[in-house]
Amino acid sequence: MTLHDPPTLITTPVLLVPTAPFERVGALPQRHTVPGAELLVFQFANGYGAAVTRQLSRPEESAFEFCVLDCMQPTPQPCFSTTVATSFVSGLSREGTEGLLMLTERLGLHPLRVRANSSLLDEDF
Protein backbone atom coordinates (compact mmCIF):
# COMPACT_ATOMS: atom_id res chain seq x y z
CA MET A 1 0.00 0.00 0.00
CA THR A 2 1.32 3.43 -0.91
CA LEU A 3 0.30 6.89 0.21
CA HIS A 4 -1.84 7.28 -2.91
CA ASP A 5 -3.88 4.09 -2.44
CA PRO A 6 -7.34 4.57 -0.96
CA PRO A 7 -7.67 3.33 2.61
CA THR A 8 -9.09 -0.13 3.07
CA LEU A 9 -12.04 -0.31 5.40
CA ILE A 10 -12.02 -3.46 7.48
CA THR A 11 -15.27 -4.32 9.17
CA THR A 12 -16.01 -6.99 11.69
CA PRO A 13 -19.28 -8.86 11.20
CA VAL A 14 -21.88 -7.87 13.76
CA LEU A 15 -23.43 -10.59 15.86
CA LEU A 16 -27.09 -10.46 14.96
CA VAL A 17 -29.22 -11.36 17.95
CA PRO A 18 -32.95 -10.61 17.99
CA THR A 19 -33.53 -7.70 20.32
CA ALA A 20 -36.55 -6.29 22.06
CA PRO A 21 -36.62 -2.53 21.59
CA PHE A 22 -38.42 -0.67 24.36
CA GLU A 23 -38.33 2.91 23.10
CA ARG A 24 -40.52 4.33 25.88
CA VAL A 25 -38.24 3.07 28.66
CA GLY A 26 -35.49 5.44 29.78
CA ALA A 27 -32.91 2.91 30.99
CA LEU A 28 -30.74 0.82 28.72
CA PRO A 29 -30.55 -2.84 29.72
CA GLN A 30 -27.60 -5.10 30.28
CA ARG A 31 -27.92 -7.84 27.66
CA HIS A 32 -27.18 -11.48 28.34
CA THR A 33 -27.57 -14.44 26.00
CA VAL A 34 -28.79 -17.67 27.49
CA PRO A 35 -29.62 -20.88 25.62
CA GLY A 36 -32.72 -20.21 23.54
CA ALA A 37 -33.34 -16.77 24.99
CA GLU A 38 -32.13 -13.24 25.51
CA LEU A 39 -32.11 -11.78 29.03
CA LEU A 40 -32.36 -8.02 29.50
CA VAL A 41 -31.69 -6.60 32.98
CA PHE A 42 -32.91 -3.05 33.62
CA GLN A 43 -31.95 -0.90 36.63
CA PHE A 44 -33.90 2.27 37.37
CA ALA A 45 -33.04 5.33 39.48
CA ASN A 46 -35.85 4.53 41.95
CA GLY A 47 -33.98 1.44 43.23
CA TYR A 48 -36.05 -1.07 41.27
CA GLY A 49 -35.38 -2.81 38.01
CA ALA A 50 -36.67 -5.61 35.85
CA ALA A 51 -35.54 -8.85 34.29
CA VAL A 52 -37.04 -9.44 30.85
CA THR A 53 -36.50 -12.71 29.03
CA ARG A 54 -37.37 -13.14 25.37
CA GLN A 55 -37.83 -16.77 24.41
CA LEU A 56 -36.45 -17.00 20.85
CA SER A 57 -38.53 -20.08 19.96
CA ARG A 58 -41.87 -18.42 20.76
CA PRO A 59 -43.92 -16.05 18.61
CA GLU A 60 -43.44 -12.33 19.34
CA GLU A 61 -46.99 -12.05 20.77
CA SER A 62 -46.13 -14.29 23.73
CA ALA A 63 -42.32 -14.51 23.83
CA PHE A 64 -41.61 -12.34 26.88
CA GLU A 65 -41.26 -13.07 30.60
CA PHE A 66 -41.05 -10.27 33.19
CA CYS A 67 -39.98 -9.91 36.80
CA VAL A 68 -39.52 -6.80 38.97
CA LEU A 69 -36.08 -6.61 40.60
CA ASP A 70 -34.92 -5.12 43.88
CA CYS A 71 -31.76 -3.32 42.77
CA MET A 72 -30.77 -2.12 46.24
CA GLN A 73 -29.04 -5.44 46.93
CA PRO A 74 -25.45 -6.05 45.79
CA THR A 75 -26.94 -8.34 43.12
CA PRO A 76 -30.46 -7.49 41.88
CA GLN A 77 -33.01 -9.94 43.29
CA PRO A 78 -36.61 -10.75 42.27
CA CYS A 79 -39.07 -8.51 44.11
CA PHE A 80 -42.69 -9.58 44.53
CA SER A 81 -43.91 -6.77 46.81
CA THR A 82 -44.67 -4.04 44.25
CA THR A 83 -47.95 -3.08 42.62
CA VAL A 84 -46.47 -3.85 39.18
CA ALA A 85 -46.11 -7.62 39.47
CA THR A 86 -46.33 -9.92 42.48
CA SER A 87 -44.76 -12.87 40.64
CA PHE A 88 -43.02 -13.81 37.41
CA VAL A 89 -45.25 -12.97 34.45
CA SER A 90 -44.90 -14.95 31.24
CA GLY A 91 -46.56 -15.11 27.82
CA LEU A 92 -46.30 -11.35 27.32
CA SER A 93 -46.13 -9.40 24.07
CA ARG A 94 -43.47 -6.74 23.51
CA GLU A 95 -46.08 -4.01 24.12
CA GLY A 96 -47.27 -5.61 27.36
CA THR A 97 -43.69 -5.98 28.56
CA GLU A 98 -42.92 -2.37 27.70
CA GLY A 99 -45.95 -1.28 29.73
CA LEU A 100 -44.74 -3.21 32.78
CA LEU A 101 -41.25 -1.74 32.37
CA MET A 102 -42.71 1.77 32.28
CA LEU A 103 -44.75 1.10 35.44
CA THR A 104 -41.66 -0.25 37.20
CA GLU A 105 -39.61 2.77 36.15
CA ARG A 106 -42.31 5.04 37.61
CA LEU A 107 -42.61 3.29 40.98
CA GLY A 108 -41.91 5.44 44.03
CA LEU A 109 -38.46 5.33 45.56
CA HIS A 110 -37.43 1.99 47.05
CA PRO A 111 -37.66 2.20 50.90
CA LEU A 112 -33.89 1.72 51.24
CA ARG A 113 -33.30 4.58 48.79
CA VAL A 114 -35.66 6.79 50.85
CA ARG A 115 -33.72 5.94 54.03
CA ALA A 116 -30.39 6.63 52.32
CA ASN A 117 -31.64 9.99 51.06
CA SER A 118 -32.89 10.89 54.57
CA SER A 119 -29.51 10.01 56.06
CA LEU A 120 -27.75 12.21 53.54
CA LEU A 121 -30.01 15.15 54.42
CA ASP A 122 -28.98 14.83 58.07
CA GLU A 123 -25.25 14.98 57.22
CA ASP A 124 -23.17 18.16 57.45
CA PHE A 125 -20.88 18.57 54.47
N, CA and C atoms as a LAMMPS dump frame, in Angstrom:
ITEM: TIMESTEP
0
ITEM: NUMBER OF ATOMS
375
ITEM: BOX BOUNDS ff ff ff
-5.0000000000000000e+02 5.0000000000000000e+02
-5.0000000000000000e+02 5.0000000000000000e+02
-5.0000000000000000e+02 5.0000000000000000e+02
ITEM: ATOMS id mol type element x y z
1 1 1 N 0.841 -1.17 0
2 1 2 C 0 0 0
3 1 3 C 0.889 1.237 0
4 2 1 N 0.563 2.181 -0.85
5 2 2 C 1.319 3.427 -0.913
6 2 3 C 0.453 4.558 -0.375
7 3 1 N 1.035 5.725 -0.285
8 3 2 C 0.3 6.888 0.213
9 3 3 C -0.853 7.274 -0.692
10 4 1 N -0.805 6.88 -1.963
11 4 2 C -1.843 7.277 -2.911
12 4 3 C -2.971 6.259 -3.017
13 5 1 N -2.82 5.093 -2.413
14 5 2 C -3.88 4.088 -2.443
15 5 3 C -5.004 4.504 -1.492
16 6 1 N -6.237 4.244 -1.887
17 6 2 C -7.341 4.573 -0.961
18 6 3 C -7.285 3.649 0.261
19 7 1 N -7.699 4.156 1.4
20 7 2 C -7.668 3.325 2.615
21 7 3 C -8.63 2.144 2.467
22 8 1 N -8.251 1.056 3.073
23 8 2 C -9.095 -0.129 3.069
24 8 3 C -9.882 -0.165 4.366
25 9 1 N -11.181 -0.247 4.23
26 9 2 C -12.036 -0.31 5.401
27 9 3 C -12.234 -1.773 5.775
28 10 1 N -11.861 -2.094 6.994
29 10 2 C -12.017 -3.458 7.481
30 10 3 C -13.151 -3.439 8.488
31 11 1 N -14.151 -4.257 8.238
32 11 2 C -15.271 -4.317 9.17
33 11 3 C -15.356 -5.707 9.778
34 12 1 N -15.8 -5.732 11.003
35 12 2 C -16.008 -6.992 11.693
36 12 3 C -17.496 -7.308 11.618
37 13 1 N -17.857 -8.541 11.253
38 13 2 C -19.278 -8.864 11.199
39 13 3 C -19.938 -8.665 12.558
40 14 1 N -21.134 -8.123 12.542
41 14 2 C -21.884 -7.874 13.764
42 14 3 C -22.661 -9.132 14.128
43 15 1 N -22.641 -9.465 15.381
44 15 2 C -23.426 -10.593 15.861
45 15 3 C -24.886 -10.166 15.857
46 16 1 N -25.688 -10.82 15.053
47 16 2 C -27.094 -10.46 14.964
48 16 3 C -27.905 -11.325 15.92
49 17 1 N -28.388 -10.684 16.97
50 17 2 C -29.221 -11.356 17.949
51 17 3 C -30.544 -10.616 17.969
52 18 1 N -31.667 -11.323 17.908
53 18 2 C -32.947 -10.614 17.987
54 18 3 C -33.008 -9.791 19.268
55 19 1 N -33.459 -8.578 19.156
56 19 2 C -33.532 -7.702 20.316
57 19 3 C -34.964 -7.254 20.536
58 20 1 N -35.234 -6.785 21.706
59 20 2 C -36.549 -6.287 22.056
60 20 3 C -36.444 -4.802 22.328
61 21 1 N -36.73 -3.978 21.353
62 21 2 C -36.616 -2.532 21.588
63 21 3 C -37.764 -2.036 22.466
64 22 1 N -37.425 -1.271 23.471
65 22 2 C -38.419 -0.67 24.355
66 22 3 C -38.156 0.835 24.347
67 23 1 N -38.636 1.501 23.321
68 23 2 C -38.328 2.915 23.098
69 23 3 C -38.846 3.828 24.207
70 24 1 N -39.924 3.445 24.873
71 24 2 C -40.521 4.331 25.881
72 24 3 C -39.963 4.102 27.281
73 25 1 N -38.894 3.331 27.377
74 25 2 C -38.236 3.067 28.664
75 25 3 C -36.917 3.822 28.665
76 26 1 N -36.67 4.586 29.735
77 26 2 C -35.491 5.443 29.781
78 26 3 C -34.163 4.735 29.993
79 27 1 N -34.162 3.603 30.669
80 27 2 C -32.911 2.909 30.992
81 27 3 C -32.53 1.933 29.886
82 28 1 N -31.242 1.821 29.657
83 28 2 C -30.74 0.815 28.721
84 28 3 C -30.412 -0.446 29.496
85 29 1 N -30.784 -1.605 28.976
86 29 2 C -30.554 -2.842 29.717
87 29 3 C -29.159 -3.405 29.523
88 30 1 N -28.758 -4.229 30.469
89 30 2 C -27.6 -5.101 30.279
90 30 3 C -28.145 -6.305 29.526
91 31 1 N -27.451 -6.715 28.475
92 31 2 C -27.919 -7.838 27.655
93 31 3 C -27.102 -9.082 27.953
94 32 1 N -27.813 -10.185 28.097
95 32 2 C -27.181 -11.476 28.338
96 32 3 C -27.824 -12.488 27.394
97 33 1 N -27.024 -13.372 26.842
98 33 2 C -27.567 -14.436 26.004
99 33 3 C -27.546 -15.72 26.819
100 34 1 N -28.668 -16.378 26.828
101 34 2 C -28.792 -17.668 27.492
102 34 3 C -29.33 -18.647 26.452
103 35 1 N -29.157 -19.937 26.641
104 35 2 C -29.619 -20.884 25.624
105 35 3 C -31.102 -20.678 25.279
106 36 1 N -31.366 -20.356 24.026
107 36 2 C -32.725 -20.205 23.537
108 36 3 C -33.428 -18.925 23.92
109 37 1 N -32.694 -17.996 24.533
110 37 2 C -33.344 -16.77 24.995
111 37 3 C -32.353 -15.62 25.088
112 38 1 N -32.904 -14.44 25.231
113 38 2 C -32.126 -13.238 25.505
114 38 3 C -32.65 -12.664 26.812
115 39 1 N -31.746 -12.343 27.733
116 39 2 C -32.114 -11.784 29.027
117 39 3 C -31.688 -10.329 29.061
118 40 1 N -32.629 -9.445 29.364
119 40 2 C -32.359 -8.016 29.504
120 40 3 C -32.578 -7.648 30.963
121 41 1 N -31.581 -7.012 31.579
122 41 2 C -31.687 -6.598 32.978
123 41 3 C -31.663 -5.076 33.024
124 42 1 N -32.763 -4.505 33.502
125 42 2 C -32.907 -3.054 33.622
126 42 3 C -32.695 -2.649 35.072
127 43 1 N -32.063 -1.487 35.291
128 43 2 C -31.947 -0.899 36.626
129 43 3 C -32.393 0.544 36.525
130 44 1 N -33.331 0.933 37.405
131 44 2 C -33.904 2.271 37.369
132 44 3 C -33.434 3.1 38.56
133 45 1 N -33.517 4.412 38.442
134 45 2 C -33.044 5.333 39.477
135 45 3 C -33.835 5.209 40.777
136 46 1 N -35.031 4.647 40.742
137 46 2 C -35.853 4.533 41.95
138 46 3 C -35.443 3.364 42.848
139 47 1 N -34.447 2.573 42.425
140 47 2 C -33.978 1.438 43.227
141 47 3 C -34.565 0.109 42.791
142 48 1 N -35.463 0.151 41.823
143 48 2 C -36.048 -1.07 41.274
144 48 3 C -35.482 -1.325 39.884
145 49 1 N -35.796 -2.464 39.353
146 49 2 C -35.381 -2.81 38.01
147 49 3 C -36.285 -3.909 37.498
148 50 1 N -35.871 -4.529 36.421
149 50 2 C -36.67 -5.612 35.855
150 50 3 C -35.774 -6.563 35.082
151 51 1 N -36.164 -7.828 35.123
152 51 2 C -35.539 -8.847 34.287
153 51 3 C -36.568 -9.222 33.228
154 52 1 N -36.166 -9.103 31.974
155 52 2 C -37.042 -9.444 30.847
156 52 3 C -36.342 -10.523 30.041
157 53 1 N -37.028 -11.624 29.847
158 53 2 C -36.497 -12.711 29.034
159 53 3 C -37.337 -12.825 27.781
160 54 1 N -36.669 -12.908 26.635
161 54 2 C -37.373 -13.138 25.374
162 54 3 C -37.009 -14.538 24.909
163 55 1 N -38.013 -15.408 24.883
164 55 2 C -37.826 -16.775 24.412
165 55 3 C -37.771 -16.742 22.883
166 56 1 N -36.641 -17.12 22.293
167 56 2 C -36.45 -17.004 20.852
168 56 3 C -37.294 -17.993 20.056
169 57 1 N -37.75 -19.065 20.672
170 57 2 C -38.535 -20.076 19.958
171 57 3 C -40.025 -19.769 19.952
172 58 1 N -40.448 -18.743 20.669
173 58 2 C -41.873 -18.423 20.763
174 58 3 C -42.23 -17.271 19.845
175 59 1 N -43.49 -17.192 19.431
176 59 2 C -43.916 -16.053 18.609
177 59 3 C -43.848 -14.752 19.41
178 60 1 N -43.613 -13.664 18.721
179 60 2 C -43.438 -12.334 19.341
180 60 3 C -44.599 -11.979 20.278
181 61 1 N -45.807 -12.419 19.973
182 61 2 C -46.989 -12.053 20.765
183 61 3 C -46.968 -12.647 22.174
184 62 1 N -46.134 -13.654 22.401
185 62 2 C -46.127 -14.29 23.731
186 62 3 C -44.725 -14.716 24.163
187 63 1 N -43.705 -14.059 23.631
188 63 2 C -42.32 -14.508 23.829
189 63 3 C -41.654 -13.973 25.098
190 64 1 N -42.296 -13.053 25.804
191 64 2 C -41.609 -12.344 26.881
192 64 3 C -42.03 -12.806 28.275
193 65 1 N -41.044 -12.815 29.181
194 65 2 C -41.264 -13.066 30.604
195 65 3 C -40.725 -11.845 31.35
196 66 1 N -41.365 -11.513 32.477
197 66 2 C -41.051 -10.271 33.185
198 66 3 C -41.009 -10.524 34.684
199 67 1 N -40.076 -9.864 35.342
200 67 2 C -39.982 -9.912 36.802
201 67 3 C -39.417 -8.585 37.307
202 68 1 N -40.052 -8.005 38.33
203 68 2 C -39.524 -6.803 38.974
204 68 3 C -38.303 -7.213 39.792
205 69 1 N -37.293 -6.359 39.819
206 69 2 C -36.077 -6.615 40.597
207 69 3 C -35.897 -5.571 41.685
208 70 1 N -35.379 -6.006 42.813
209 70 2 C -34.922 -5.121 43.876
210 70 3 C -33.451 -4.852 43.582
211 71 1 N -33.136 -3.663 43.166
212 71 2 C -31.762 -3.322 42.77
213 71 3 C -30.979 -2.656 43.888
214 72 1 N -31.494 -2.699 45.106
215 72 2 C -30.774 -2.121 46.237
216 72 3 C -29.885 -3.156 46.913
217 73 1 N -29.906 -4.383 46.441
218 73 2 C -29.039 -5.441 46.929
219 73 3 C -27.748 -5.409 46.107
220 74 1 N -26.671 -6.008 46.595
221 74 2 C -25.445 -6.052 45.787
222 74 3 C -25.683 -6.695 44.411
223 75 1 N -26.52 -7.719 44.375
224 75 2 C -26.94 -8.337 43.121
225 75 3 C -28.454 -8.2 43.055
226 76 1 N -29.005 -7.632 41.971
227 76 2 C -30.462 -7.485 41.881
228 76 3 C -31.172 -8.823 42.124
229 77 1 N -32.247 -8.752 42.91
230 77 2 C -33.013 -9.938 43.289
231 77 3 C -34.472 -9.765 42.875
232 78 1 N -35.175 -10.869 42.562
233 78 2 C -36.607 -10.755 42.273
234 78 3 C -37.34 -10.092 43.436
235 79 1 N -38.308 -9.26 43.11
236 79 2 C -39.072 -8.51 44.107
237 79 3 C -40.555 -8.713 43.805
238 80 1 N -41.282 -9.28 44.75
239 80 2 C -42.695 -9.582 44.531
240 80 3 C -43.619 -8.725 45.394
241 81 1 N -43.112 -7.603 45.903
242 81 2 C -43.908 -6.773 46.808
243 81 3 C -44.325 -5.435 46.195
244 82 1 N -44.267 -5.308 44.874
245 82 2 C -44.675 -4.042 44.249
246 82 3 C -46.07 -4.192 43.641
247 83 1 N -46.635 -3.074 43.266
248 83 2 C -47.947 -3.079 42.619
249 83 3 C -47.849 -3.466 41.146
250 84 1 N -46.64 -3.539 40.606
251 84 2 C -46.466 -3.851 39.185
252 84 3 C -46.668 -5.333 38.916
253 85 1 N -45.99 -6.174 39.659
254 85 2 C -46.108 -7.623 39.475
255 85 3 C -45.737 -8.316 40.778
256 86 1 N -46.586 -9.22 41.225
257 86 2 C -46.332 -9.924 42.483
258 86 3 C -45.762 -11.315 42.243
259 87 1 N -45.377 -11.599 40.992
260 87 2 C -44.761 -12.874 40.637
261 87 3 C -44.107 -12.72 39.269
262 88 1 N -43.517 -13.801 38.777
263 88 2 C -43.017 -13.811 37.412
264 88 3 C -44.224 -13.8 36.486
265 89 1 N -44.16 -13.032 35.418
266 89 2 C -45.255 -12.965 34.451
267 89 3 C -44.71 -13.467 33.12
268 90 1 N -45.386 -14.419 32.512
269 90 2 C -44.901 -14.955 31.236
270 90 3 C -46 -14.88 30.187
271 91 1 N -45.613 -15.151 28.936
272 91 2 C -46.56 -15.112 27.824
273 91 3 C -46.918 -13.714 27.391
274 92 1 N -46.028 -12.748 27.638
275 92 2 C -46.301 -11.345 27.324
276 92 3 C -45.879 -10.987 25.906
277 93 1 N -46.551 -10.001 25.339
278 93 2 C -46.135 -9.398 24.07
279 93 3 C -45.084 -8.333 24.369
280 94 1 N -44.445 -7.821 23.334
281 94 2 C -43.47 -6.739 23.512
282 94 3 C -44.148 -5.509 24.11
283 95 1 N -45.355 -5.191 23.622
284 95 2 C -46.076 -4.011 24.116
285 95 3 C -46.454 -4.177 25.59
286 96 1 N -46.924 -5.362 25.965
287 96 2 C -47.266 -5.614 27.364
288 96 3 C -46.053 -5.524 28.27
289 97 1 N -44.942 -6.038 27.793
290 97 2 C -43.691 -5.984 28.56
291 97 3 C -43.233 -4.542 28.71
292 98 1 N -43.312 -3.777 27.635
293 98 2 C -42.916 -2.365 27.698
294 98 3 C -43.78 -1.612 28.706
295 99 1 N -45.072 -1.912 28.755
296 99 2 C -45.955 -1.276 29.73
297 99 3 C -45.536 -1.588 31.161
298 100 1 N -45.2 -2.843 31.435
299 100 2 C -44.737 -3.21 32.78
300 100 3 C -43.408 -2.542 33.121
301 101 1 N -42.522 -2.437 32.145
302 101 2 C -41.249 -1.741 32.375
303 101 3 C -41.494 -0.278 32.727
304 102 1 N -42.402 0.361 32.006
305 102 2 C -42.708 1.77 32.276
306 102 3 C -43.293 1.947 33.672
307 103 1 N -44.181 1.029 34.084
308 103 2 C -44.749 1.096 35.436
309 103 3 C -43.659 0.911 36.491
310 104 1 N -42.742 -0.001 36.256
311 104 2 C -41.656 -0.251 37.204
312 104 3 C -40.748 0.969 37.312
313 105 1 N -40.457 1.583 36.165
314 105 2 C -39.607 2.768 36.147
315 105 3 C -40.256 3.932 36.906
316 106 1 N -41.576 3.946 36.961
317 106 2 C -42.31 5.042 37.611
318 106 3 C -42.722 4.735 39.051
319 107 1 N -42.326 3.579 39.568
320 107 2 C -42.614 3.285 40.976
321 107 3 C -41.976 4.351 41.862
322 108 1 N -42.54 4.545 43.058
323 108 2 C -41.913 5.44 44.026
324 108 3 C -40.544 4.919 44.42
325 109 1 N -39.802 5.738 45.126
326 109 2 C -38.464 5.325 45.559
327 109 3 C -38.533 4.078 46.438
328 110 1 N -37.588 3.205 46.225
329 110 2 C -37.432 1.993 47.053
330 110 3 C -37.234 2.457 48.5
331 111 1 N -37.813 1.768 49.495
332 111 2 C -37.664 2.197 50.899
333 111 3 C -36.205 2.379 51.343
334 112 1 N -35.305 1.541 50.88
335 112 2 C -33.89 1.723 51.236
336 112 3 C -33.308 2.983 50.614
337 113 1 N -33.758 3.341 49.434
338 113 2 C -33.3 4.581 48.794
339 113 3 C -33.833 5.786 49.559
340 114 1 N -35.082 5.702 50.044
341 114 2 C -35.662 6.789 50.848
342 114 3 C -34.849 6.97 52.125
343 115 1 N -34.523 5.861 52.793
344 115 2 C -33.716 5.937 54.028
345 115 3 C -32.337 6.522 53.763
346 116 1 N -31.721 6.108 52.664
347 116 2 C -30.39 6.627 52.319
348 116 3 C -30.459 8.127 52.051
349 117 1 N -31.488 8.555 51.34
350 117 2 C -31.644 9.99 51.058
351 117 3 C -31.853 10.773 52.347
352 118 1 N -32.658 10.22 53.279
353 118 2 C -32.89 10.889 54.572
354 118 3 C -31.59 11.01 55.355
355 119 1 N -30.791 9.972 55.344
356 119 2 C -29.508 10.008 56.056
357 119 3 C -28.599 11.074 55.484
358 120 1 N -28.609 11.193 54.181
359 120 2 C -27.754 12.212 53.543
360 120 3 C -28.218 13.623 53.913
361 121 1 N -29.511 13.835 54.049
362 121 2 C -30.015 15.154 54.42
363 121 3 C -29.59 15.555 55.819
364 122 1 N -29.381 14.549 56.692
365 122 2 C -28.978 14.83 58.069
366 122 3 C -27.475 15.079 58.202
367 123 1 N -26.702 14.829 57.169
368 123 2 C -25.246 14.983 57.221
369 123 3 C -24.842 16.445 57.012
370 124 1 N -23.773 16.84 57.676
371 124 2 C -23.171 18.16 57.446
372 124 3 C -21.985 17.965 56.521
373 125 1 N -21.983 18.688 55.429
374 125 2 C -20.884 18.574 54.466
375 125 3 C -20.053 19.818 54.486
